[in-house]
Amino acid sequence: MTTILPLGLLDKAISSRVWILMKDDREFEGTLRGFDDFFNMVLENVIELDNGKKSKLESILLNGTQICLIVPGGEIR
Amino acid sequence: MSNEKRTSADFFKQVFGRTVTVKLHNRTEYIGVLAALDGNMNLVLEQCEEYLEQKLINKYGQILLRGNNVLYISAKFNQKYQQEAGI
């Protein structure tokens, strides 16, 4: 059985949509373009959900320190 | 849009000198021209406006923002995308 490392899973998700949950109930959904060892992420065509308010962002570098959960192929509901 | 992996280093290179929106963990936003950026997300912004809840509260000629406060750095590359985004 092959071992899959967390960052390996993230690597597989590159170029697809990901759904990211932050520690403080904020959510981001975007196309994953890249990431680093600290889980800082480059996302494109992003939807940000904060306190029920949605906004769109073209391209962001998201700070990894507050990221809680990443769902490859997921979306904000 | 290219499919090659873009890490934070590539994002940095693309974003220098552009107008960026920086959102902090406390929901304050800063819109300004990116003059400097390092690996800790410490930033220098010029001609910067400070917004809290979409309301302009301050303007600064130059600020140093400590990277630990940063939630995200958002850049606009395509003017047309902005107009179509609506919301």
Backbone of each chain as nested JSON, in Angstrom:
{
  "chains": [
    {"id": "A", "residues": [
      {"number": 1, "name": "MET", "atoms": {"N": [0.85, -1.196, 0.0], "CA": [0.0, 0.0, 0.0], "C": [0.877, 1.234, 0.0]}},
      {"number": 2, "name": "THR", "atoms": {"N": [0.674, 2.103, -0.997], "CA": [1.537, 3.286, -1.123], "C": [1.151, 4.328, -0.065]}},
      {"number": 3, "name": "THR", "atoms": {"N": [2.176, 4.983, 0.442], "CA": [1.942, 6.029, 1.435], "C": [1.685, 7.348, 0.729]}},
      {"number": 4, "name": "ILE", "atoms": {"N": [0.648, 8.048, 1.129], "CA": [0.391, 9.38, 0.592], "C": [0.636, 10.386, 1.696]}},
      {"number": 5, "name": "LEU", "atoms": {"N": [1.546, 11.321, 1.428], "CA": [1.816, 12.374, 2.394], "C": [0.85, 13.541, 2.18]}},
      {"number": 6, "name": "PRO", "atoms": {"N": [0.551, 14.284, 3.24], "CA": [-0.393, 15.408, 3.11], "C": [-0.048, 16.367, 1.982]}},
      {"number": 7, "name": "LEU", "atoms": {"N": [1.223, 16.736, 1.893], "CA": [1.58, 17.684, 0.833], "C": [1.539, 17.012, -0.536]}},
      {"number": 8, "name": "GLY", "atoms": {"N": [1.666, 15.698, -0.54], "CA": [1.529, 14.966, -1.79], "C": [0.098, 15.025, -2.29]}},
      {"number": 9, "name": "LEU", "atoms": {"N": [-0.843, 14.914, -1.38], "CA": [-2.254, 15.028, -1.739], "C": [-2.559, 16.411, -2.283]}},
      {"number": 10, "name": "LEU", "atoms": {"N": [-1.948, 17.401, -1.658], "CA": [-2.146, 18.783, -2.095], "C": [-1.566, 18.989, -3.492]}},
      {"number": 11, "name": "ASP", "atoms": {"N": [-0.457, 18.339, -3.742], "CA": [0.182, 18.439, -5.051], "C": [-0.73, 17.886, -6.134]}},
      {"number": 12, "name": "LYS", "atoms": {"N": [-1.445, 16.816, -5.797], "CA": [-2.383, 16.226, -6.761], "C": [-3.544, 17.162, -7.062]}},
      {"number": 13, "name": "ALA", "atoms": {"N": [-3.828, 18.033, -6.096], "CA": [-4.982, 18.943, -6.241], "C": [-4.656, 20.196, -7.039]}},
      {"number": 14, "name": "ILE", "atoms": {"N": [-3.384, 20.346, -7.422], "CA": [-3.019, 21.557, -8.174], "C": [-3.781, 21.617, -9.488]}},
      {"number": 15, "name": "SER", "atoms": {"N": [-4.24, 22.819, -9.813], "CA": [-5.035, 23.108, -11.009], "C": [-6.494, 22.712, -10.855]}},
      {"number": 16, "name": "SER", "atoms": {"N": [-6.874, 22.202, -9.703], "CA": [-8.299, 21.929, -9.499], "C": [-8.835, 22.833, -8.387]}},
      {"number": 17, "name": "ARG", "atoms": {"N": [-10.17, 22.801, -8.218], "CA": [-10.775, 23.654, -7.193], "C": [-10.524, 23.033, -5.819]}},
      {"number": 18, "name": "VAL", "atoms": {"N": [-10.265, 23.882, -4.86], "CA": [-10.149, 23.42, -3.489], "C": [-11.008, 24.289, -2.586]}},
      {"number": 19, "name": "TRP", "atoms": {"N": [-11.45, 23.708, -1.499], "CA": [-12.263, 24.416, -0.518], "C": [-11.442, 24.448, 0.759]}},
      {"number": 20, "name": "ILE", "atoms": {"N": [-11.225, 25.646, 1.27], "CA": [-10.359, 25.809, 2.433], "C": [-11.141, 26.396, 3.597]}},
      {"number": 21, "name": "LEU", "atoms": {"N": [-11.05, 25.74, 4.746], "CA": [-11.685, 26.258, 5.953], "C": [-10.612, 26.795, 6.882]}},
      {"number": 22, "name": "MET", "atoms": {"N": [-10.825, 28.008, 7.39], "CA": [-9.871, 28.611, 8.292], "C": [-10.31, 28.351, 9.737]}},
      {"number": 23, "name": "LYS", "atoms": {"N": [-9.438, 28.656, 10.658], "CA": [-9.738, 28.423, 12.077], "C": [-10.924, 29.238, 12.562]}},
      {"number": 24, "name": "ASP", "atoms": {"N": [-11.108, 30.417, 12.0], "CA": [-12.151, 31.318, 12.498], "C": [-13.419, 31.308, 11.656]}},
      {"number": 25, "name": "ASP", "atoms": {"N": [-13.783, 30.168, 11.055], "CA": [-15.032, 30.049, 10.284], "C": [-15.079, 30.84, 8.992]}},
      {"number": 26, "name": "ARG", "atoms": {"N": [-13.93, 31.241, 8.498], "CA": [-13.912, 31.845, 7.162], "C": [-13.691, 30.721, 6.171]}},
      {"number": 27, "name": "GLU", "atoms": {"N": [-14.174, 30.901, 4.936], "CA": [-13.941, 29.883, 3.923], "C": [-13.411, 30.502, 2.644]}},
      {"number": 28, "name": "PHE", "atoms": {"N": [-12.607, 29.746, 1.942], "CA": [-12.135, 30.167, 0.634], "C": [-12.331, 29.013, -0.323]}},
      {"number": 29, "name": "GLU", "atoms": {"N": [-12.743, 29.34, -1.55], "CA": [-12.784, 28.309, -2.58], "C": [-12.072, 28.871, -3.785]}},
      {"number": 30, "name": "GLY", "atoms": {"N": [-11.136, 28.113, -4.34], "CA": [-10.414, 28.648, -5.492], "C": [-9.674, 27.562, -6.227]}},
      {"number": 31, "name": "THR", "atoms": {"N": [-9.078, 27.954, -7.343], "CA": [-8.257, 27.032, -8.111], "C": [-6.857, 27.072, -7.534]}},
      {"number": 32, "name": "LEU", "atoms": {"N": [-6.373, 25.923, -7.126], "CA": [-5.058, 25.858, -6.49], "C": [-3.955, 25.93, -7.534]}},
      {"number": 33, "name": "ARG", "atoms": {"N": [-3.131, 26.956, -7.428], "CA": [-2.021, 27.104, -8.369], "C": [-0.716, 26.639, -7.761]}},
      {"number": 34, "name": "GLY", "atoms": {"N": [-0.565, 26.755, -6.443], "CA": [0.681, 26.327, -5.819], "C": [0.619, 26.483, -4.315]}},
      {"number": 35, "name": "PHE", "atoms": {"N": [1.615, 25.906, -3.657], "CA": [1.655, 25.997, -2.211], "C": [3.105, 25.804, -1.775]}},
      {"number": 36, "name": "ASP", "atoms": {"N": [3.359, 26.01, -0.488], "CA": [4.701, 25.732, 0.027], "C": [4.613, 24.913, 1.313]}},
      {"number": 37, "name": "ASP", "atoms": {"N": [5.731, 24.654, 1.922], "CA": [5.779, 23.798, 3.115], "C": [4.983, 24.341, 4.289]}},
      {"number": 38, "name": "PHE", "atoms": {"N": [4.733, 25.648, 4.272], "CA": [3.999, 26.269, 5.369], "C": [2.508, 26.36, 5.082]}},
      {"number": 39, "name": "PHE", "atoms": {"N": [2.082, 25.706, 3.98], "CA": [0.684, 25.753, 3.557], "C": [0.227, 27.132, 3.121]}},
      {"number": 40, "name": "ASN", "atoms": {"N": [1.167, 28.031, 2.847], "CA": [0.769, 29.258, 2.15], "C": [0.325, 28.806, 0.769]}},
      {"number": 41, "name": "MET", "atoms": {"N": [-0.769, 29.388, 0.261], "CA": [-1.3, 28.879, -0.996], "C": [-1.563, 29.992, -1.992]}},
      {"number": 42, "name": "VAL", "atoms": {"N": [-1.291, 29.696, -3.254], "CA": [-1.641, 30.619, -4.324], "C": [-2.931, 30.091, -4.946]}},
      {"number": 43, "name": "LEU", "atoms": {"N": [-3.961, 30.927, -4.913], "CA": [-5.261, 30.526, -5.431], "C": [-5.737, 31.522, -6.47]}},
      {"number": 44, "name": "GLU", "atoms": {"N": [-6.499, 31.048, -7.453], "CA": [-7.067, 31.934, -8.465], "C": [-8.577, 31.78, -8.531]}},
      {"number": 45, "name": "ASN", "atoms": {"N": [-9.236, 32.824, -8.998], "CA": [-10.706, 32.814, -9.13], "C": [-11.358, 32.396, -7.824]}},
      {"number": 46, "name": "VAL", "atoms": {"N": [-11.03, 33.177, -6.818], "CA": [-11.367, 32.807, -5.451], "C": [-12.697, 33.382, -4.995]}},
      {"number": 47, "name": "ILE", "atoms": {"N": [-13.45, 32.582, -4.246], "CA": [-14.624, 33.094, -3.545], "C": [-14.294, 33.07, -2.06]}},
      {"number": 48, "name": "GLU", "atoms": {"N": [-14.448, 34.221, -1.404], "CA": [-14.201, 34.314, 0.025], "C": [-15.536, 34.401, 0.749]}},
      {"number": 49, "name": "LEU", "atoms": {"N": [-15.72, 33.594, 1.768], "CA": [-16.951, 33.642, 2.544], "C": [-16.599, 34.028, 3.978]}},
      {"number": 50, "name": "ASP", "atoms": {"N": [-17.131, 35.172, 4.401], "CA": [-16.799, 35.67, 5.723], "C": [-18.056, 36.247, 6.343]}},
      {"number": 51, "name": "ASN", "atoms": {"N": [-18.537, 35.643, 7.465], "CA": [-19.766, 36.127, 8.109], "C": [-20.932, 36.17, 7.146]}},
      {"number": 52, "name": "GLY", "atoms": {"N": [-21.033, 35.19, 6.279], "CA": [-22.142, 35.146, 5.336], "C": [-21.974, 36.027, 4.117]}},
      {"number": 53, "name": "LYS", "atoms": {"N": [-20.875, 36.802, 4.087], "CA": [-20.668, 37.68, 2.928], "C": [-19.683, 37.061, 1.957]}},
      {"number": 54, "name": "LYS", "atoms": {"N": [-20.067, 37.013, 0.69], "CA": [-19.164, 36.454, -0.323], "C": [-18.502, 37.579, -1.092]}},
      {"number": 55, "name": "SER", "atoms": {"N": [-17.238, 37.363, -1.416], "CA": [-16.602, 38.306, -2.342], "C": [-15.695, 37.534, -3.278]}},
      {"number": 56, "name": "LYS", "atoms": {"N": [-15.396, 38.13, -4.407], "CA": [-14.569, 37.441, -5.406], "C": [-13.205, 38.09, -5.477]}},
      {"number": 57, "name": "LEU", "atoms": {"N": [-12.202, 37.253, -5.62], "CA": [-10.832, 37.738, -5.713], "C": [-10.168, 37.027, -6.874]}},
      {"number": 58, "name": "GLU", "atoms": {"N": [-9.38, 37.771, -7.634], "CA": [-8.81, 37.175, -8.834], "C": [-7.661, 36.227, -8.52]}},
      {"number": 59, "name": "SER", "atoms": {"N": [-6.737, 36.699, -7.708], "CA": [-5.546, 35.907, -7.446], "C": [-5.027, 36.268, -6.066]}},
      {"number": 60, "name": "ILE", "atoms": {"N": [-4.85, 35.275, -5.193], "CA": [-4.382, 35.596, -3.844], "C": [-3.29, 34.667, -3.368]}},
      {"number": 61, "name": "LEU", "atoms": {"N": [-2.485, 35.195, -2.463], "CA": [-1.559, 34.387, -1.694], "C": [-2.186, 34.288, -0.311]}},
      {"number": 62, "name": "LEU", "atoms": {"N": [-2.623, 33.097, 0.07], "CA": [-3.313, 32.908, 1.334], "C": [-2.33, 32.414, 2.391]}},
      {"number": 63, "name": "ASN", "atoms": {"N": [-2.303, 33.099, 3.511], "CA": [-1.391, 32.765, 4.597], "C": [-1.772, 31.427, 5.224]}},
      {"number": 64, "name": "GLY", "atoms": {"N": [-0.817, 30.517, 5.311], "CA": [-1.104, 29.175, 5.769], "C": [-1.332, 28.995, 7.251]}},
      {"number": 65, "name": "THR", "atoms": {"N": [-0.959, 29.998, 8.058], "CA": [-0.988, 29.783, 9.511], "C": [-2.387, 29.532, 10.08]}},
      {"number": 66, "name": "GLN", "atoms": {"N": [-3.401, 30.094, 9.422], "CA": [-4.76, 29.952, 9.963], "C": [-5.586, 28.888, 9.243]}},
      {"number": 67, "name": "ILE", "atoms": {"N": [-4.963, 28.199, 8.298], "CA": [-5.708, 27.189, 7.554], "C": [-5.961, 25.972, 8.427]}},
      {"number": 68, "name": "CYS", "atoms": {"N": [-7.211, 25.519, 8.403], "CA": [-7.591, 24.387, 9.235], "C": [-7.805, 23.133, 8.391]}},
      {"number": 69, "name": "LEU", "atoms": {"N": [-8.576, 23.272, 7.308], "CA": [-8.981, 22.114, 6.547], "C": [-8.963, 22.432, 5.068]}},
      {"number": 70, "name": "ILE", "atoms": {"N": [-8.491, 21.488, 4.266], "CA": [-8.485, 21.687, 2.821], "C": [-9.229, 20.525, 2.18]}},
      {"number": 71, "name": "VAL", "atoms": {"N": [-10.212, 20.821, 1.344], "CA": [-10.951, 19.769, 0.664], "C": [-10.716, 19.854, -0.832]}},
      {"number": 72, "name": "PRO", "atoms": {"N": [-9.93, 18.926, -1.394], "CA": [-9.706, 18.959, -2.837], "C": [-11.025, 18.657, -3.56]}},
      {"number": 73, "name": "GLY", "atoms": {"N": [-11.328, 19.471, -4.558], "CA": [-12.548, 19.261, -5.317], "C": [-13.801, 19.713, -4.598]}},
      {"number": 74, "name": "GLY", "atoms": {"N": [-13.629, 20.343, -3.44], "CA": [-14.809, 20.762, -2.677], "C": [-15.26, 22.146, -3.049]}},
      {"number": 75, "name": "GLU", "atoms": {"N": [-16.428, 22.546, -2.532], "CA": [-16.905, 23.887, -2.807], "C": [-17.682, 24.445, -1.62]}},
      {"number": 76, "name": "ILE", "atoms": {"N": [-17.716, 25.759, -1.561], "CA": [-18.474, 26.463, -0.521], "C": [-19.955, 26.18, -0.768]}},
      {"number": 77, "name": "ARG", "atoms": {"N": [-20.676, 25.848, 0.27], "CA": [-22.098, 25.584, 0.083], "C": [-22.924, 26.773, 0.526]}}
    ]},
    {"id": "B", "residues": [
      {"number": 1, "name": "MET", "atoms": {"N": [-4.736, 30.354, -19.093], "CA": [-3.957, 30.38, -17.861], "C": [-3.045, 29.172, -17.831]}},
      {"number": 2, "name": "SER", "atoms": {"N": [-1.769, 29.356, -17.492], "CA": [-0.837, 28.242, -17.547], "C": [-1.101, 27.286, -16.406]}},
      {"number": 3, "name": "ASN", "atoms": {"N": [-0.693, 26.033, -16.611], "CA": [-0.942, 25.036, -15.584], "C": [0.263, 24.755, -14.715]}},
      {"number": 4, "name": "GLU", "atoms": {"N": [1.357, 25.505, -14.93], "CA": [2.534, 25.193, -14.13], "C": [2.309, 25.634, -12.683]}},
      {"number": 5, "name": "LYS", "atoms": {"N": [2.999, 24.958, -11.792], "CA": [2.842, 25.228, -10.368], "C": [3.371, 26.615, -10.04]}},
      {"number": 6, "name": "ARG", "atoms": {"N": [2.587, 27.385, -9.34], "CA": [3.022, 28.723, -8.939], "C": [3.128, 28.764, -7.436]}},
      {"number": 7, "name": "THR", "atoms": {"N": [4.328, 28.885, -6.968], "CA": [4.517, 28.955, -5.528], "C": [4.458, 30.405, -5.072]}},
      {"number": 8, "name": "SER", "atoms": {"N": [4.624, 30.582, -3.785], "CA": [4.569, 31.928, -3.242], "C": [5.678, 32.8, -3.826]}},
      {"number": 9, "name": "ALA", "atoms": {"N": [6.838, 32.222, -4.132], "CA": [7.947, 32.998, -4.708], "C": [7.549, 33.578, -6.062]}},
      {"number": 10, "name": "ASP", "atoms": {"N": [6.854, 32.779, -6.869], "CA": [6.392, 33.263, -8.175], "C": [5.352, 34.356, -8.011]}},
      {"number": 11, "name": "PHE", "atoms": {"N": [4.48, 34.156, -7.048], "CA": [3.443, 35.163, -6.774], "C": [4.095, 36.491, -6.393]}},
      {"number": 12, "name": "PHE", "atoms": {"N": [5.128, 36.403, -5.538], "CA": [5.833, 37.62, -5.136], "C": [6.36, 38.378, -6.355]}},
      {"number": 13, "name": "LYS", "atoms": {"N": [7.026, 37.635, -7.247], "CA": [7.643, 38.277, -8.411], "C": [6.606, 38.978, -9.262]}},
      {"number": 14, "name": "GLN", "atoms": {"N": [5.438, 38.349, -9.397], "CA": [4.406, 38.923, -10.267], "C": [3.752, 40.15, -9.669]}},
      {"number": 15, "name": "VAL", "atoms": {"N": [3.838, 40.267, -8.379], "CA": [2.969, 41.204, -7.681], "C": [3.656, 42.53, -7.327]}},
      {"number": 16, "name": "PHE", "atoms": {"N": [4.992, 42.563, -7.456], "CA": [5.738, 43.777, -7.152], "C": [5.281, 44.961, -7.987]}},
      {"number": 17, "name": "GLY", "atoms": {"N": [5.115, 46.097, -7.324], "CA": [4.763, 47.313, -8.05], "C": [3.297, 47.395, -8.422]}},
      {"number": 18, "name": "ARG", "atoms": {"N": [2.54, 46.313, -8.147], "CA": [1.114, 46.353, -8.473], "C": [0.314, 46.853, -7.27]}},
      {"number": 19, "name": "THR", "atoms": {"N": [-0.903, 47.247, -7.565], "CA": [-1.815, 47.593, -6.478], "C": [-2.373, 46.297, -5.911]}},
      {"number": 20, "name": "VAL", "atoms": {"N": [-2.216, 46.132, -4.608], "CA": [-2.714, 44.918, -3.978], "C": [-3.683, 45.265, -2.863]}},
      {"number": 21, "name": "THR", "atoms": {"N": [-4.513, 44.287, -2.527], "CA": [-5.372, 44.405, -1.359], "C": [-4.84, 43.415, -0.349]}},
      {"number": 22, "name": "VAL", "atoms": {"N": [-4.508, 43.886, 0.83], "CA": [-4.005, 43.006, 1.873], "C": [-5.048, 42.947, 2.973]}},
      {"number": 23, "name": "LYS", "atoms": {"N": [-5.515, 41.745, 3.276], "CA": [-6.508, 41.63, 4.34], "C": [-5.838, 41.003, 5.553]}},
      {"number": 24, "name": "LEU", "atoms": {"N": [-6.09, 41.574, 6.693], "CA": [-5.512, 41.056, 7.927], "C": [-6.488, 40.118, 8.627]}},
      {"number": 25, "name": "HIS", "atoms": {"N": [-6.023, 39.426, 9.635], "CA": [-6.886, 38.509, 10.38], "C": [-8.017, 39.237, 11.082]}},
      {"number": 26, "name": "ASN", "atoms": {"N": [-7.803, 40.522, 11.404], "CA": [-8.841, 41.295, 12.088], "C": [-9.766, 42.016, 11.115]}},
      {"number": 27, "name": "ARG", "atoms": {"N": [-9.756, 41.571, 9.826], "CA": [-10.669, 42.064, 8.79], "C": [-10.352, 43.461, 8.259]}},
      {"number": 28, "name": "THR", "atoms": {"N": [-9.32, 44.083, 8.739], "CA": [-8.916, 45.368, 8.166], "C": [-8.282, 45.103, 6.804]}},
      {"number": 29, "name": "GLU", "atoms": {"N": [-8.554, 45.985, 5.846], "CA": [-7.952, 45.836, 4.532], "C": [-7.081, 47.027, 4.189]}},
      {"number": 30, "name": "TYR", "atoms": {"N": [-6.003, 46.752, 3.484], "CA": [-5.114, 47.813, 3.027], "C": [-4.976, 47.692, 1.527]}},
      {"number": 31, "name": "ILE", "atoms": {"N": [-5.243, 48.781, 0.817], "CA": [-5.063, 48.773, -0.631], "C": [-3.954, 49.746, -0.969]}},
      {"number": 32, "name": "GLY", "atoms": {"N": [-2.901, 49.245, -1.589], "CA": [-1.783, 50.118, -1.899], "C": [-0.862, 49.466, -2.901]}},
      {"number": 33, "name": "VAL", "atoms": {"N": [0.189, 50.19, -3.241], "CA": [1.161, 49.673, -4.187], "C": [2.22, 48.893, -3.421]}},
      {"number": 34, "name": "LEU", "atoms": {"N": [2.479, 47.676, -3.844], "CA": [3.429, 46.83, -3.139], "C": [4.859, 47.235, -3.468]}},
      {"number": 35, "name": "ALA", "atoms": {"N": [5.578, 47.692, -2.442], "CA": [6.956, 48.125, -2.658], "C": [7.952, 47.059, -2.229]}},
      {"number": 36, "name": "ALA", "atoms": {"N": [7.576, 46.272, -1.21], "CA": [8.486, 45.237, -0.731], "C": [7.71, 44.123, -0.06]}},
      {"number": 37, "name": "LEU", "atoms": {"N": [8.285, 42.932, -0.115], "CA": [7.625, 41.765, 0.442], "C": [8.71, 40.761, 0.789]}},
      {"number": 38, "name": "ASP", "atoms": {"N": [8.58, 40.088, 1.937], "CA": [9.565, 39.061, 2.236], "C": [8.88, 37.735, 2.55]}},
      {"number": 39, "name": "GLY", "atoms": {"N": [9.671, 36.741, 2.893], "CA": [9.15, 35.401, 3.115], "C": [8.236, 35.278, 4.306]}},
      {"number": 40, "name": "ASN", "atoms": {"N": [8.278, 36.257, 5.204], "CA": [7.386, 36.24, 6.364], "C": [6.097, 36.986, 6.093]}},
      {"number": 41, "name": "MET", "atoms": {"N": [5.904, 37.39, 4.827], "CA": [4.759, 38.218, 4.428], "C": [4.774, 39.597, 5.061]}},
      {"number": 42, "name": "ASN", "atoms": {"N": [5.924, 40.04, 5.552], "CA": [6.052, 41.451, 5.933], "C": [5.978, 42.245, 4.643]}},
      {"number": 43, "name": "LEU", "atoms": {"N": [5.29, 43.404, 4.676], "CA": [5.073, 44.163, 3.448], "C": [5.385, 45.626, 3.638]}},
      {"number": 44, "name": "VAL", "atoms": {"N": [5.806, 46.275, 2.562], "CA": [5.805, 47.731, 2.533], "C": [4.81, 48.128, 1.457]}},
      {"number": 45, "name": "LEU", "atoms": {"N": [3.819, 48.928, 1.846], "CA": [2.834, 49.426, 0.893], "C": [2.954, 50.934, 0.785]}},
      {"number": 46, "name": "GLU", "atoms": {"N": [2.818, 51.438, -0.441], "CA": [2.867, 52.88, -0.644], "C": [1.528, 53.386, -1.138]}},
      {"number": 47, "name": "GLN", "atoms": {"N": [1.252, 54.666, -0.833], "CA": [-0.027, 55.294, -1.227], "C": [-1.176, 54.379, -0.816]}},
      {"number": 48, "name": "CYS", "atoms": {"N": [-1.193, 54.115, 0.48], "CA": [-2.031, 53.056, 0.98], "C": [-3.304, 53.593, 1.63]}},
      {"number": 49, "name": "GLU", "atoms": {"N": [-4.416, 52.904, 1.405], "CA": [-5.669, 53.266, 2.06], "C": [-6.066, 52.137, 2.994]}},
      {"number": 50, "name": "GLU", "atoms": {"N": [-6.555, 52.509, 4.153], "CA": [-6.937, 51.522, 5.143], "C": [-8.453, 51.46, 5.246]}},
      {"number": 51, "name": "TYR", "atoms": {"N": [-9.008, 50.275, 5.104], "CA": [-10.458, 50.106, 5.134], "C": [-10.874, 49.165, 6.245]}},
      {"number": 52, "name": "LEU", "atoms": {"N": [-11.934, 49.538, 6.951], "CA": [-12.54, 48.625, 7.906], "C": [-14.005, 48.532, 7.538]}},
      {"number": 53, "name": "GLU", "atoms": {"N": [-14.445, 47.314, 7.235], "CA": [-15.831, 47.09, 6.799], "C": [-16.204, 47.979, 5.621]}},
      {"number": 54, "name": "GLN", "atoms": {"N": [-15.367, 47.957, 4.607], "CA": [-15.603, 48.696, 3.359], "C": [-15.569, 50.212, 3.526]}},
      {"number": 55, "name": "LYS", "atoms": {"N": [-15.273, 50.698, 4.727], "CA": [-15.225, 52.155, 4.922], "C": [-13.79, 52.606, 5.061]}},
      {"number": 56, "name": "LEU", "atoms": {"N": [-13.433, 53.647, 4.33], "CA": [-12.08, 54.191, 4.376], "C": [-11.856, 54.857, 5.722]}},
      {"number": 57, "name": "ILE", "atoms": {"N": [-10.828, 54.427, 6.425], "CA": [-10.576, 55.068, 7.709], "C": [-9.257, 55.844, 7.769]}},
      {"number": 58, "name": "ASN", "atoms": {"N": [-8.325, 55.545, 6.846], "CA": [-7.04, 56.236, 6.905], "C": [-6.303, 56.154, 5.579]}},
      {"number": 59, "name": "LYS", "atoms": {"N": [-5.391, 57.084, 5.405], "CA": [-4.511, 57.007, 4.227], "C": [-3.08, 57.189, 4.698]}},
      {"number": 60, "name": "TYR", "atoms": {"N": [-2.184, 56.438, 4.096], "CA": [-0.781, 56.541, 4.488], "C": [0.098, 56.628, 3.248]}},
      {"number": 61, "name": "GLY", "atoms": {"N": [1.207, 57.359, 3.377], "CA": [2.127, 57.438, 2.255], "C": [2.925, 56.148, 2.124]}},
      {"number": 62, "name": "GLN", "atoms": {"N": [3.317, 55.616, 3.276], "CA": [4.11, 54.397, 3.257], "C": [3.898, 53.658, 4.57]}},
      {"number": 63, "name": "ILE", "atoms": {"N": [3.64, 52.366, 4.491], "CA": [3.511, 51.607, 5.732], "C": [4.286, 50.3, 5.676]}},
      {"number": 64, "name": "LEU", "atoms": {"N": [4.71, 49.874, 6.849], "CA": [5.309, 48.562, 7.017], "C": [4.304, 47.712, 7.775]}},
      {"number": 65, "name": "LEU", "atoms": {"N": [3.907, 46.615, 7.157], "CA": [2.91, 45.748, 7.752], "C": [3.605, 44.47, 8.2]}},
      {"number": 66, "name": "ARG", "atoms": {"N": [3.407, 44.062, 9.458], "CA": [4.067, 42.859, 9.921], "C": [3.33, 41.625, 9.41]}},
      {"number": 67, "name": "GLY", "atoms": {"N": [4.082, 40.697, 8.854], "CA": [3.492, 39.574, 8.138], "C": [2.629, 38.623, 8.942]}},
      {"number": 68, "name": "ASN", "atoms": {"N": [2.832, 38.541, 10.229], "CA": [2.048, 37.606, 11.032], "C": [0.572, 37.986, 11.056]}},
      {"number": 69, "name": "ASN", "atoms": {"N": [0.259, 39.25, 10.738], "CA": [-1.129, 39.719, 10.756], "C": [-1.875, 39.425, 9.465]}},
      {"number": 70, "name": "VAL", "atoms": {"N": [-1.112, 39.059, 8.429], "CA": [-1.718, 38.987, 7.095], "C": [-2.532, 37.712, 6.892]}},
      {"number": 71, "name": "LEU", "atoms": {"N": [-3.759, 37.879, 6.437], "CA": [-4.591, 36.728, 6.051], "C": [-4.342, 36.382, 4.589]}},
      {"number": 72, "name": "TYR", "atoms": {"N": [-4.482, 37.388, 3.728], "CA": [-4.108, 37.154, 2.339], "C": [-3.659, 38.43, 1.658]}},
      {"number": 73, "name": "ILE", "atoms": {"N": [-2.925, 38.213, 0.558], "CA": [-2.513, 39.306, -0.322], "C": [-3.204, 39.044, -1.645]}},
      {"number": 74, "name": "SER", "atoms": {"N": [-4.011, 39.998, -2.083], "CA": [-4.793, 39.803, -3.294], "C": [-4.347, 40.785, -4.359]}},
      {"number": 75, "name": "ALA", "atoms": {"N": [-4.126, 40.273, -5.576], "CA": [-3.679, 41.138, -6.657], "C": [-4.688, 41.118, -7.789]}},
      {"number": 76, "name": "LYS", "atoms": {"N": [-4.755, 42.245, -8.507], "CA": [-5.639, 42.309, -9.665], "C": [-4.779, 42.39, -10.902]}},
      {"number": 77, "name": "PHE", "atoms": {"N": [-4.858, 41.391, -11.723], "CA": [-4.052, 41.405, -12.951], "C": [-4.877, 41.828, -14.146]}},
      {"number": 78, "name": "ASN", "atoms": {"N": [-6.164, 41.499, -14.055], "CA": [-7.009, 41.694, -15.214], "C": [-8.127, 42.656, -14.898]}},
      {"number": 79, "name": "GLN", "atoms": {"N": [-8.069, 43.83, -15.502], "CA": [-9.079, 44.867, -15.251], "C": [-10.47, 44.353, -15.579]}},
      {"number": 80, "name": "LYS", "atoms": {"N": [-10.534, 43.567, -16.617], "CA": [-11.831, 43.106, -17.122], "C": [-12.483, 42.145, -16.132]}},
      {"number": 81, "name": "TYR", "atoms": {"N": [-11.659, 41.305, -15.475], "CA": [-12.189, 40.352, -14.509], "C": [-12.911, 41.075, -13.382]}},
      {"number": 82, "name": "GLN", "atoms": {"N": [-12.283, 42.186, -12.987], "CA": [-12.836, 42.955, -11.881], "C": [-14.248, 43.425, -12.176]}},
      {"number": 83, "name": "GLN", "atoms": {"N": [-14.436, 43.896, -13.425], "CA": [-15.748, 44.432, -13.803], "C": [-16.778, 43.324, -13.904]}},
      {"number": 84, "name": "GLU", "atoms": {"N": [-16.338, 42.167, -14.382], "CA": [-17.283, 41.072, -14.564], "C": [-17.627, 40.37, -13.264]}},
      {"number": 85, "name": "ALA", "atoms": {"N": [-16.754, 40.53, -12.28], "CA": [-16.949, 39.794, -11.028], "C": [-18.221, 40.208, -10.312]}},
      {"number": 86, "name": "GLY", "atoms": {"N": [-18.637, 41.437, -10.519], "CA": [-19.883, 41.89, -9.891], "C": [-19.763, 41.857, -8.39]}},
      {"number": 87, "name": "ILE", "atoms": {"N": [-20.625, 41.183, -7.751], "CA": [-20.74, 41.077, -6.301], "C": [-20.318, 42.339, -5.604]}}
    ]}
  ]
}
